[in-house]
Amino acid sequence: MKALGGELGERLASNPPSFPARPVWIHAASMGEVKAVAKLAPELAALLKAPLLMTSSTAAGRAEAARLGAEARLAPLDFYPLAAAFIKRATPLMLVLVETEIWPATLYAAANAGIPVFMVNARLSPRTAALYRALGPLSRLAFSGVKQVLAQTEQDAERFRLLPGLKDKVSVTGNLKYDLLGASAAGQDKAREFLEASDWGTSPIFTAGSTHPPEEPIVISAWLEAKRRIPALKLVLVPRHPEKLSGTEAVLKSLGAPYMRWTDTVVPEQTDCLLVDAMGLLQAFYAISTVCFVGGTLDDTGGHNLLEPALFVKPALFGPNYRNARHAGETLINKKGGFLTETAPQMAETISLLLTDHAALNDARVNSAKALFSLQGATQKTIQAIAQMLTPDK
């Protein structure tokens, strides 16, 4: 009950925070959005020599914000008197809204108080865009304090430009989350020790990461088909949910594919498939692979991290359902560092082509790295855009 009372107090802005200097106020809906600004938030506050105030709509988001060193609060309800009271006490230098957060009453309260508003890592669905266009004058009033919308993609930017009062306030700075991607060395020594202990040696390795049960028959069949042309080809299968390994094993057995588990104490010879039944090893196996597949793209999941193989300069194969990483997938395909494969024969053909044409494989590796590089830099672009708006050229 005490915790509930504390949360209610924050929601009702009964005890807004105060600071010795005007803070940068960043609002991010939940933990995912808070993580998206993990680099931006402290860097922006440091640049402006200001305290950092972060609000979230969830307790998990608030806890994540506290880990970034911010004064972390639950956001007040989007009700004008509450938002206005919060702003009057906190006196922020600016309000930075992350991704899809459009709170009309809070936006209007910030505009009335002369607080500049920036929308960063901004994205907008067609349905939400249509709603705000339909609201017309009310939307124009809410957006009157917005200085800049810094969108993830050109498609998002176009939707924002059609909203009342935002036509000339929109630019594309990219996705902040891509700047958080980093290659981990965790587990790489163990993966290389496995290679030394097994008879895999310098054989080409196809790693399928974050796979789901509906995808695994396709991936395993593609590997077996490609293996007819490249007998030395090995498969590392890293399911998304290790607790479902029994189903994966049933598929391997039904297709006559000898395999071993990562946690097996003895490394058998002439076993060309490794089933990883431990967490935290995906990047380690991407690092030692020749070609990779990213799961969640052949079922209805919507895709996992398509750019993870590119961290290790490896080409990525993925299925057609990559809606959760649409921009990354399109960039990989356009730059020829990623390959769309929908069926086992298509996947086998792509693997075989890359492994039998060294020039094609080298080009795909280079192109995957280029794709990743082209998507990064959103943090600095966002900071520069905000700084420029706060200190416009005379």
C-alpha positions in Angstrom: 0.0 0.0 0.0 2.9 2.4 0.8 4.3 1.8 -2.7 0.9 2.3 -4.3 0.5 5.6 -2.4 3.9 6.8 -3.6 3.1 5.9 -7.1 -0.3 7.7 -6.9 1.5 10.8 -5.5 3.8 10.9 -8.5 0.9 10.4 -10.9 -0.9 13.3 -9.3 2.2 15.5 -9.2 1.7 16.0 -5.5 5.4 16.4 -4.8 7.2 17.4 -8.1 11.0 17.4 -8.0 12.9 20.6 -7.7 16.5 21.2 -8.8 19.3 23.7 -8.0 19.5 24.3 -11.8 17.0 23.8 -14.6 17.0 20.1 -15.7 16.7 18.4 -19.0 13.4 16.5 -18.8 13.2 13.3 -20.8 9.9 11.3 -20.9 10.1 7.7 -22.2 7.0 5.5 -21.9 8.6 2.3 -20.6 11.8 0.4 -20.1 12.4 -0.1 -23.9 12.2 3.6 -24.6 14.4 4.5 -21.6 17.0 2.1 -22.9 16.8 3.7 -26.3 18.1 7.0 -24.8 20.7 5.4 -22.6 23.5 7.2 -24.5 21.5 10.3 -25.5 20.2 11.2 -22.0 23.5 11.6 -20.1 25.3 13.1 -23.1 22.7 15.8 -23.6 22.6 16.7 -19.9 26.4 16.9 -19.8 26.5 19.1 -22.9 24.0 21.5 -21.4 25.6 21.2 -17.9 22.1 20.5 -16.5 20.6 17.9 -14.1 18.8 15.0 -15.7 15.1 14.4 -14.9 13.5 11.4 -16.5 9.9 10.3 -16.3 8.3 7.0 -17.4 4.8 5.6 -17.5 5.9 2.3 -15.8 7.8 1.4 -12.6 10.2 -0.7 -14.7 11.0 2.4 -16.9 11.5 4.5 -13.8 14.0 2.0 -12.4 15.9 1.9 -15.6 16.0 5.7 -15.7 17.4 5.7 -12.1 20.2 3.4 -13.4 21.2 6.1 -15.8 21.8 8.4 -12.9 18.7 10.5 -13.5 16.2 11.9 -11.0 13.6 9.3 -12.0 9.8 9.7 -11.5 6.6 8.3 -12.8 5.1 10.8 -15.2 2.2 12.8 -14.0 -1.2 12.0 -15.6 -1.8 13.8 -18.9 -4.2 16.3 -17.3 -3.4 20.0 -17.8 -3.4 21.1 -14.1 -1.1 18.2 -13.1 1.3 18.7 -16.0 1.4 22.4 -15.4 2.1 22.0 -11.7 4.9 19.5 -12.4 6.5 21.9 -15.0 6.2 24.9 -12.6 8.1 23.1 -9.9 10.7 21.3 -12.0 11.2 24.3 -14.3 12.9 22.2 -17.1 15.1 23.6 -19.7 13.3 21.5 -22.3 11.0 18.5 -22.6 12.3 15.6 -24.7 9.6 13.0 -25.7 10.9 9.6 -26.9 9.5 7.6 -29.8 5.6 7.5 -29.8 4.9 9.6 -26.7 2.4 12.3 -27.7 0.7 13.7 -24.6 -1.6 16.6 -25.7 -2.2 18.1 -22.2 1.5 17.9 -21.2 2.6 19.3 -24.6 0.1 22.2 -24.2 1.3 22.9 -20.6 4.9 23.0 -21.8 4.0 25.4 -24.6 2.2 27.7 -22.2 5.2 27.7 -19.9 7.6 28.5 -22.8 9.3 25.1 -22.5 10.8 23.9 -25.8 9.7 20.4 -26.8 11.7 17.9 -28.8 10.4 14.6 -30.1 13.3 12.2 -30.5 13.7 8.8 -32.0 10.2 9.7 -33.2 8.0 7.2 -35.0 4.3 7.4 -35.9 1.9 4.8 -37.2 -0.5 5.6 -40.0 -3.5 5.1 -37.7 -2.1 7.6 -35.1 -1.2 10.1 -37.8 -4.8 9.9 -39.1 -6.2 10.5 -35.6 -4.1 13.7 -35.0 -4.9 15.0 -38.5 -8.6 14.5 -37.8 -8.3 16.5 -34.5 -7.1 19.5 -36.5 -7.1 22.7 -34.4 -6.6 20.7 -31.1 -3.5 19.0 -32.6 -2.1 22.3 -33.7 -2.6 23.7 -30.2 -0.8 20.7 -28.6 2.1 20.8 -31.1 2.6 24.6 -30.8 5.5 24.2 -28.4 7.3 21.5 -30.5 10.6 22.9 -31.8 11.7 19.8 -33.7 10.6 16.3 -34.5 13.6 14.1 -35.0 12.3 11.0 -36.8 13.6 7.5 -37.1 12.9 7.1 -40.8 11.8 9.1 -43.8 8.4 7.3 -43.7 7.9 8.5 -40.1 9.0 12.0 -41.0 6.4 12.2 -43.8 3.6 11.2 -41.4 4.7 13.9 -38.9 4.9 16.6 -41.6 1.3 16.0 -42.4 0.2 16.8 -38.8 -1.0 20.4 -38.0 1.8 22.8 -37.2 4.7 20.4 -37.8 5.3 20.6 -41.5 8.5 22.5 -41.3 9.7 21.1 -38.0 10.6 17.6 -39.0 13.9 16.0 -39.9 15.4 12.4 -40.0 18.1 11.6 -37.5 17.8 7.8 -37.4 17.2 5.2 -34.7 19.0 5.8 -31.4 18.9 2.0 -30.6 21.4 1.3 -33.4 24.0 3.3 -31.5 23.6 0.9 -28.5 24.6 -2.1 -30.5 28.0 -3.5 -29.4 29.9 -6.7 -30.0 30.4 -8.7 -26.9 33.4 -10.9 -26.2 31.4 -13.0 -23.7 31.7 -16.7 -24.6 34.0 -16.3 -27.6 36.8 -18.1 -25.8 34.5 -21.0 -25.0 33.2 -21.2 -28.6 36.8 -21.3 -29.9 37.7 -24.0 -27.4 34.8 -26.0 -28.8 36.2 -25.7 -32.3 39.6 -26.9 -31.1 38.1 -29.8 -29.1 35.9 -31.0 -32.0 36.8 -32.0 -35.5 35.2 -28.9 -37.0 38.5 -27.2 -37.5 38.2 -24.5 -40.2 34.9 -25.8 -41.6 32.3 -23.3 -42.7 29.7 -22.7 -40.0 26.1 -21.7 -40.5 24.7 -20.2 -37.2 20.9 -19.8 -36.9 20.2 -17.5 -34.0 17.0 -16.8 -32.0 15.0 -19.4 -33.9 11.4 -20.3 -33.0 9.9 -23.8 -33.4 8.1 -23.1 -36.7 11.3 -22.0 -38.3 13.6 -24.8 -37.2 12.4 -27.5 -39.8 13.1 -24.9 -42.5 16.5 -24.0 -41.2 17.6 -27.6 -40.6 16.3 -28.7 -44.1 18.2 -25.8 -45.7 21.4 -26.8 -44.0 21.1 -30.4 -45.0 20.4 -29.4 -48.6 23.3 -27.0 -48.7 25.5 -29.7 -47.1 25.1 -31.8 -50.2 27.1 -29.2 -52.1 29.4 -28.3 -49.2 29.9 -31.5 -47.2 32.0 -29.8 -44.5 29.2 -27.3 -43.6 28.4 -27.2 -39.9 25.2 -25.9 -38.2 25.0 -24.1 -34.9 21.4 -23.8 -33.8 20.7 -21.3 -31.0 16.9 -21.4 -30.2 15.3 -18.3 -28.7 13.7 -20.4 -26.0 16.0 -23.1 -24.6 13.1 -24.6 -22.7 11.6 -25.7 -26.0 14.6 -27.7 -27.0 12.8 -31.1 -27.0 10.8 -30.0 -30.0 14.0 -28.9 -31.8 15.6 -32.3 -31.0 12.6 -34.1 -32.4 13.0 -32.2 -35.7 16.7 -33.0 -35.9 15.9 -36.7 -35.3 13.1 -36.8 -37.8 15.4 -35.4 -40.5 18.2 -37.8 -39.6 20.6 -35.1 -38.5 23.2 -36.2 -35.8 23.6 -33.5 -33.3 25.1 -32.7 -29.9 24.1 -30.3 -27.1 26.4 -27.5 -26.0 26.3 -28.8 -22.4 27.3 -32.4 -23.4 30.5 -33.3 -21.6 32.0 -35.2 -24.5 32.4 -33.7 -28.0 31.7 -36.5 -30.5 33.4 -36.8 -33.8 31.5 -36.5 -37.1 28.7 -34.5 -35.5 28.0 -31.6 -37.7 25.2 -29.9 -35.7 25.6 -28.1 -32.4 22.4 -27.4 -30.4 23.1 -24.5 -28.0 21.2 -25.1 -24.8 22.6 -22.2 -22.8 22.0 -18.5 -22.7 24.3 -15.7 -23.6 26.3 -17.4 -26.4 24.6 -16.2 -29.5 27.1 -13.4 -30.3 30.0 -15.8 -29.6 28.8 -18.1 -32.3 28.0 -15.3 -34.8 31.6 -14.3 -34.3 33.0 -17.6 -35.4 30.4 -18.3 -38.2 30.7 -17.9 -41.9 27.0 -17.1 -42.6 24.1 -16.4 -40.1 20.4 -16.6 -40.0 18.3 -14.3 -37.7 15.2 -15.9 -36.3 11.7 -14.7 -35.6 11.4 -13.8 -39.3 9.9 -17.0 -40.7 7.0 -17.1 -38.2 4.8 -14.3 -37.0 7.2 -13.0 -34.4 8.4 -10.0 -36.5 12.2 -10.5 -36.3 14.9 -10.2 -33.8 18.2 -8.2 -34.1 19.0 -8.3 -37.8 22.1 -6.3 -37.3 23.8 -8.5 -34.8 25.7 -10.6 -37.3 27.0 -7.3 -38.9 28.7 -6.5 -35.6 31.1 -9.3 -36.6 31.1 -8.5 -40.3 28.9 -11.5 -41.2 26.1 -11.6 -43.8 22.6 -12.2 -42.4 19.8 -14.3 -43.9 16.3 -13.7 -42.7 12.7 -14.4 -43.6 10.1 -12.0 -44.9 8.5 -11.1 -41.5 10.9 -8.6 -40.1 8.4 -5.9 -39.3 10.0 -5.2 -35.9 13.3 -4.2 -37.7 11.9 -3.0 -41.0 14.5 -0.3 -41.6 17.4 -2.5 -40.6 16.2 -5.3 -42.9 15.7 -3.0 -45.9 19.1 -1.4 -45.4 20.8 -4.8 -45.2 19.0 -6.0 -48.4 19.6 -2.7 -50.3 23.3 -2.7 -49.4 23.5 -6.5 -50.2 24.7 -7.4 -46.7 21.5 -9.3 -45.9 19.5 -11.8 -47.9 15.8 -12.5 -47.8 15.0 -16.3 -47.8 11.5 -17.6 -47.4 11.8 -21.4 -48.0 14.4 -24.1 -47.3 15.5 -24.3 -51.0 15.9 -20.5 -51.2 18.0 -20.5 -48.0 20.1 -23.5 -49.2 20.7 -21.8 -52.5 21.9 -18.5 -50.8 24.2 -20.4 -48.4 25.6 -22.5 -51.2 26.3 -19.4 -53.4 28.0 -17.5 -50.6 30.2 -20.5 -49.6 31.2 -21.5 -53.1 32.0 -17.9 -54.4 34.6 -16.4 -52.2 34.2 -13.0 -53.9 30.5 -13.0 -53.2 31.0 -13.9 -49.6 33.7 -11.2 -49.1 31.4 -8.6 -50.7 28.5 -9.7 -48.5 30.6 -9.4 -45.3 31.8 -5.9 -46.3 28.3 -4.8 -47.2 26.9 -6.0 -43.9 29.4 -3.8 -42.0 28.5 -0.9 -44.3 24.8 -1.3 -43.6 25.4 -1.2 -39.9 27.7 1.8 -40.1 25.1 3.7 -42.3 22.4 3.2 -39.6 24.5 4.5 -36.7 25.2 8.0 -35.5 21.7 9.0 -34.5 22.8 10.0 -31.0 25.2 12.7 -32.3 22.7 13.9 -35.0 20.0 14.2 -32.3 22.2 16.2 -29.9 23.4 18.5 -32.7 19.9 19.2 -33.8 18.7 20.0 -30.3 21.8 22.2 -29.6 21.3 24.1 -32.8 17.7 24.8 -32.0 18.6 26.1 -28.5 21.5 28.3 -29.8 20.4 29.3 -33.3 23.0 31.0 -35.6 22.8 34.7 -35.4 
